[in-house]
Amino acid sequence: MFVEMPMVARCCFCAPLRYGLLIWAYIKLVTSILAFGITLVWMFLCFLRFGPFNVDEIFLLMLIVSTLICLISDIFFNFVLILGTHKKNRSLLYLYYRYAFAHAAIFLVLGVLWIAYAIVENGKPLSQPDSVIYILCVILSVIVPLILHVYLFIVLRSELHKLEAKEQIKFDPITEYKARKEHTIEQKPNLEN
């Protein structure tokens, strides 16, 4: 079954699409840089506190490294989104659009793994209220960015359709003049007959 994604005329019901997309891109870039820095600091502090990672903690290390790789790619592609939006470059915006689908899937998988790690790490989470709150925070830290990511999809897709429509309507006066001139030259011999 095919479902058409909704189109929006304004970002957040108030800003024009392009400016709203730029605002989202800058916010996303700042949050990605902050998340990258926090993850690095957290990994460094764990290393200082506990020493080198044990075999038991190899899953945590793999999760942290994969999260760092995901954040590095997100920072790079946020620059692509900002550049494409500033220059109204459809190819850069399409590149980010394709990346965004892959990033959402990877983020969802990493989020499920982080949730599973939080549940396993806390043992029986329902018996301790602090564990339940911790797990709910981890779940919300996965769900909320995914919802915002879907909204960014919709805004980006709307901007791409808007740019496509503008590109189809472009008027080139020189080409139009040459076409009219050729058309009048072709019609003159027909008038003489």
Residue pairs with C-beta under 8 A, 6 or more apart in sequence:
5 153
5 154
5 157
6 154
7 154
7 157
7 158
7 161
8 17
8 154
8 155
8 158
9 17
9 158
10 16
10 17
10 20
11 17
11 19
11 20
11 21
11 23
11 24
11 155
12 20
15 23
17 155
17 158
17 159
17 162
18 85
18 88
18 159
20 155
21 81
21 85
21 152
21 155
21 156
21 159
22 82
22 85
22 86
24 152
24 155
25 78
25 81
25 82
25 85
26 82
28 74
28 78
28 81
28 152
29 75
29 78
29 79
29 82
32 71
32 74
32 75
32 78
33 75
35 71
36 68
36 71
36 72
36 75
39 64
39 67
39 68
39 71
40 68
42 64
43 64
43 68
46 53
47 53
50 57
53 60
53 61
59 117
60 117
63 110
63 113
63 114
63 117
66 110
67 110
67 114
70 103
70 106
70 107
70 110
73 99
73 103
74 103
77 95
77 96
77 99
77 100
77 103
80 92
80 95
80 96
80 99
81 92
81 93
81 96
81 156
83 89
83 92
84 90
84 91
84 92
84 93
84 95
84 96
85 93
85 159
88 163
90 160
90 163
90 164
90 167
93 156
93 159
93 160
93 163
94 160
96 156
97 153
97 156
97 157
97 160
100 149
100 152
100 153
100 156
101 153
103 149
104 146
104 149
104 150
104 153
107 142
107 145
107 146
107 149
108 142
108 146
111 141
111 142
111 143
111 146
112 142
114 138
114 142
115 135
115 138
115 139
115 142
118 134
118 135
118 138
119 125
119 135
122 128
122 131
122 134
122 135
123 131
124 131
125 131
125 132
125 134
125 135
126 132
